[in-house]
Amino acid sequence: MTIMLIGNKCDLSHRRAVSKEEGEQFAKENGLLFLEASARTAQNVEEAFVKTAAKILQNIQEGVFDASNESSGIKIGYGRAQGPSGARDGAVAQSGGCCG
Protein backbone atom coordinates (compact mmCIF):
# COMPACT_ATOMS: atom_id res chain seq x y z
CA MET A 1 0.00 0.00 0.00
CA THR A 2 1.23 3.49 -0.78
CA ILE A 3 0.41 6.19 1.75
CA MET A 4 1.51 9.81 1.77
CA LEU A 5 1.51 11.79 5.00
CA ILE A 6 0.74 15.43 4.20
CA GLY A 7 1.46 18.24 6.61
CA ASN A 8 -1.36 20.67 5.79
CA LYS A 9 -1.46 24.45 6.16
CA CYS A 10 2.26 24.91 5.51
CA ASP A 11 1.39 28.53 4.66
CA LEU A 12 0.70 29.12 8.38
CA SER A 13 4.20 28.43 9.71
CA HIS A 14 3.63 30.66 12.74
CA ARG A 15 0.92 28.24 13.93
CA ARG A 16 2.99 25.10 13.33
CA ALA A 17 2.35 22.25 15.80
CA VAL A 18 4.73 19.70 14.23
CA SER A 19 8.09 20.55 12.68
CA LYS A 20 8.88 19.48 9.14
CA GLU A 21 11.68 17.34 10.52
CA GLU A 22 9.29 15.56 12.90
CA GLY A 23 6.90 14.85 10.03
CA GLU A 24 9.70 13.56 7.82
CA GLN A 25 11.04 11.35 10.62
CA PHE A 26 7.59 9.90 11.40
CA ALA A 27 7.01 9.19 7.70
CA LYS A 28 10.42 7.53 7.35
CA GLU A 29 9.89 5.35 10.46
CA ASN A 30 6.50 4.22 9.16
CA GLY A 31 7.34 3.74 5.48
CA LEU A 32 5.26 6.70 4.30
CA LEU A 33 5.83 9.36 1.69
CA PHE A 34 5.90 12.87 3.16
CA LEU A 35 5.14 16.34 1.85
CA GLU A 36 3.97 19.62 3.31
CA ALA A 37 1.17 21.37 1.43
CA SER A 38 -1.28 24.24 1.56
CA ALA A 39 -4.80 24.00 0.21
CA ARG A 40 -5.11 27.79 0.45
CA THR A 41 -2.11 28.55 -1.80
CA ALA A 42 -2.15 25.20 -3.66
CA GLN A 43 1.51 24.74 -2.74
CA ASN A 44 2.49 21.09 -3.34
CA VAL A 45 -1.13 19.92 -3.79
CA GLU A 46 -0.59 18.64 -7.32
CA GLU A 47 2.87 17.37 -6.40
CA ALA A 48 1.32 15.20 -3.66
CA PHE A 49 -0.83 13.40 -6.24
CA VAL A 50 2.02 13.14 -8.76
CA LYS A 51 4.49 11.73 -6.21
CA THR A 52 1.95 9.22 -4.91
CA ALA A 53 1.07 8.08 -8.44
CA ALA A 54 4.77 7.84 -9.33
CA LYS A 55 5.40 5.63 -6.29
CA ILE A 56 2.46 3.40 -7.19
CA LEU A 57 3.79 3.06 -10.75
CA GLN A 58 7.27 2.27 -9.43
CA ASN A 59 5.79 -0.44 -7.19
CA ILE A 60 3.93 -1.94 -10.14
CA GLN A 61 7.07 -1.93 -12.29
CA GLU A 62 9.10 -3.54 -9.48
CA GLY A 63 6.46 -6.23 -8.97
CA VAL A 64 5.47 -5.04 -5.48
CA PHE A 65 1.85 -4.65 -6.65
CA ASP A 66 0.12 -7.10 -8.97
CA ALA A 67 -1.79 -4.76 -11.29
CA SER A 68 -3.48 -7.71 -13.03
CA ASN A 69 -5.32 -8.57 -9.80
CA GLU A 70 -8.13 -6.06 -9.19
CA SER A 71 -8.18 -6.95 -5.49
CA SER A 72 -4.88 -5.05 -5.28
CA GLY A 73 -6.94 -1.87 -5.72
CA ILE A 74 -5.37 -1.02 -9.06
CA LYS A 75 -7.31 -0.88 -12.31
CA ILE A 76 -5.52 -0.62 -15.62
CA GLY A 77 -7.16 1.51 -18.31
CA TYR A 78 -8.81 4.83 -18.71
CA GLY A 79 -11.29 6.29 -16.26
CA ARG A 80 -14.76 7.43 -17.19
CA ALA A 81 -15.17 10.62 -19.17
CA GLN A 82 -15.40 13.79 -17.14
CA GLY A 83 -17.86 16.59 -17.66
CA PRO A 84 -16.80 20.19 -18.29
CA SER A 85 -16.56 20.94 -14.56
CA GLY A 86 -14.37 17.88 -13.98
CA ALA A 87 -17.21 15.97 -12.31
CA ARG A 88 -17.64 12.34 -13.35
CA ASP A 89 -20.79 10.96 -14.95
CA GLY A 90 -22.39 14.37 -15.35
CA ALA A 91 -22.46 15.02 -11.61
CA VAL A 92 -22.70 18.67 -10.71
CA ALA A 93 -19.72 20.09 -8.85
CA GLN A 94 -20.72 21.86 -5.66
CA SER A 95 -19.06 25.03 -4.48
CA GLY A 96 -18.17 25.69 -0.90
CA GLY A 97 -15.90 23.77 1.39
CA CYS A 98 -12.64 25.10 2.66
CA CYS A 99 -11.39 26.56 -0.58
CA GLY A 100 -14.26 27.43 -2.85
C-alpha positions as a Markdown table, in Angstrom:
| # | Residue | x | y | z |
|---|---|---|---|---|
| 1 | Met | 0.0 | 0.0 | 0.0 |
| 2 | Thr | 1.2 | 3.5 | -0.8 |
| 3 | Ile | 0.4 | 6.2 | 1.7 |
| 4 | Met | 1.5 | 9.8 | 1.8 |
| 5 | Leu | 1.5 | 11.8 | 5.0 |
| 6 | Ile | 0.7 | 15.4 | 4.2 |
| 7 | Gly | 1.5 | 18.2 | 6.6 |
| 8 | Asn | -1.4 | 20.7 | 5.8 |
| 9 | Lys | -1.5 | 24.4 | 6.2 |
| 10 | Cys | 2.3 | 24.9 | 5.5 |
| 11 | Asp | 1.4 | 28.5 | 4.7 |
| 12 | Leu | 0.7 | 29.1 | 8.4 |
| 13 | Ser | 4.2 | 28.4 | 9.7 |
| 14 | His | 3.6 | 30.7 | 12.7 |
| 15 | Arg | 0.9 | 28.2 | 13.9 |
| 16 | Arg | 3.0 | 25.1 | 13.3 |
| 17 | Ala | 2.3 | 22.3 | 15.8 |
| 18 | Val | 4.7 | 19.7 | 14.2 |
| 19 | Ser | 8.1 | 20.6 | 12.7 |
| 20 | Lys | 8.9 | 19.5 | 9.1 |
| 21 | Glu | 11.7 | 17.3 | 10.5 |
| 22 | Glu | 9.3 | 15.6 | 12.9 |
| 23 | Gly | 6.9 | 14.9 | 10.0 |
| 24 | Glu | 9.7 | 13.6 | 7.8 |
| 25 | Gln | 11.0 | 11.3 | 10.6 |
| 26 | Phe | 7.6 | 9.9 | 11.4 |
| 27 | Ala | 7.0 | 9.2 | 7.7 |
| 28 | Lys | 10.4 | 7.5 | 7.4 |
| 29 | Glu | 9.9 | 5.4 | 10.5 |
| 30 | Asn | 6.5 | 4.2 | 9.2 |
| 31 | Gly | 7.3 | 3.7 | 5.5 |
| 32 | Leu | 5.3 | 6.7 | 4.3 |
| 33 | Leu | 5.8 | 9.4 | 1.7 |
| 34 | Phe | 5.9 | 12.9 | 3.2 |
| 35 | Leu | 5.1 | 16.3 | 1.9 |
| 36 | Glu | 4.0 | 19.6 | 3.3 |
| 37 | Ala | 1.2 | 21.4 | 1.4 |
| 38 | Ser | -1.3 | 24.2 | 1.6 |
| 39 | Ala | -4.8 | 24.0 | 0.2 |
| 40 | Arg | -5.1 | 27.8 | 0.4 |
| 41 | Thr | -2.1 | 28.6 | -1.8 |
| 42 | Ala | -2.1 | 25.2 | -3.7 |
| 43 | Gln | 1.5 | 24.7 | -2.7 |
| 44 | Asn | 2.5 | 21.1 | -3.3 |
| 45 | Val | -1.1 | 19.9 | -3.8 |
| 46 | Glu | -0.6 | 18.6 | -7.3 |
| 47 | Glu | 2.9 | 17.4 | -6.4 |
| 48 | Ala | 1.3 | 15.2 | -3.7 |
| 49 | Phe | -0.8 | 13.4 | -6.2 |
| 50 | Val | 2.0 | 13.1 | -8.8 |
| 51 | Lys | 4.5 | 11.7 | -6.2 |
| 52 | Thr | 2.0 | 9.2 | -4.9 |
| 53 | Ala | 1.1 | 8.1 | -8.4 |
| 54 | Ala | 4.8 | 7.8 | -9.3 |
| 55 | Lys | 5.4 | 5.6 | -6.3 |
| 56 | Ile | 2.5 | 3.4 | -7.2 |
| 57 | Leu | 3.8 | 3.1 | -10.8 |
| 58 | Gln | 7.3 | 2.3 | -9.4 |
| 59 | Asn | 5.8 | -0.4 | -7.2 |
| 60 | Ile | 3.9 | -1.9 | -10.1 |
| 61 | Gln | 7.1 | -1.9 | -12.3 |
| 62 | Glu | 9.1 | -3.5 | -9.5 |
| 63 | Gly | 6.5 | -6.2 | -9.0 |
| 64 | Val | 5.5 | -5.0 | -5.5 |
| 65 | Phe | 1.8 | -4.7 | -6.6 |
| 66 | Asp | 0.1 | -7.1 | -9.0 |
| 67 | Ala | -1.8 | -4.8 | -11.3 |
| 68 | Ser | -3.5 | -7.7 | -13.0 |
| 69 | Asn | -5.3 | -8.6 | -9.8 |
| 70 | Glu | -8.1 | -6.1 | -9.2 |
| 71 | Ser | -8.2 | -6.9 | -5.5 |
| 72 | Ser | -4.9 | -5.0 | -5.3 |
| 73 | Gly | -6.9 | -1.9 | -5.7 |
| 74 | Ile | -5.4 | -1.0 | -9.1 |
| 75 | Lys | -7.3 | -0.9 | -12.3 |
| 76 | Ile | -5.5 | -0.6 | -15.6 |
| 77 | Gly | -7.2 | 1.5 | -18.3 |
| 78 | Tyr | -8.8 | 4.8 | -18.7 |
| 79 | Gly | -11.3 | 6.3 | -16.3 |
| 80 | Arg | -14.8 | 7.4 | -17.2 |
| 81 | Ala | -15.2 | 10.6 | -19.2 |
| 82 | Gln | -15.4 | 13.8 | -17.1 |
| 83 | Gly | -17.9 | 16.6 | -17.7 |
| 84 | Pro | -16.8 | 20.2 | -18.3 |
| 85 | Ser | -16.6 | 20.9 | -14.6 |
| 86 | Gly | -14.4 | 17.9 | -14.0 |
| 87 | Ala | -17.2 | 16.0 | -12.3 |
| 88 | Arg | -17.6 | 12.3 | -13.4 |
| 89 | Asp | -20.8 | 11.0 | -14.9 |
| 90 | Gly | -22.4 | 14.4 | -15.4 |
| 91 | Ala | -22.5 | 15.0 | -11.6 |
| 92 | Val | -22.7 | 18.7 | -10.7 |
| 93 | Ala | -19.7 | 20.1 | -8.8 |
| 94 | Gln | -20.7 | 21.9 | -5.7 |
| 95 | Ser | -19.1 | 25.0 | -4.5 |
| 96 | Gly | -18.2 | 25.7 | -0.9 |
| 97 | Gly | -15.9 | 23.8 | 1.4 |
| 98 | Cys | -12.6 | 25.1 | 2.7 |
| 99 | Cys | -11.4 | 26.6 | -0.6 |
| 100 | Gly | -14.3 | 27.4 | -2.8 |
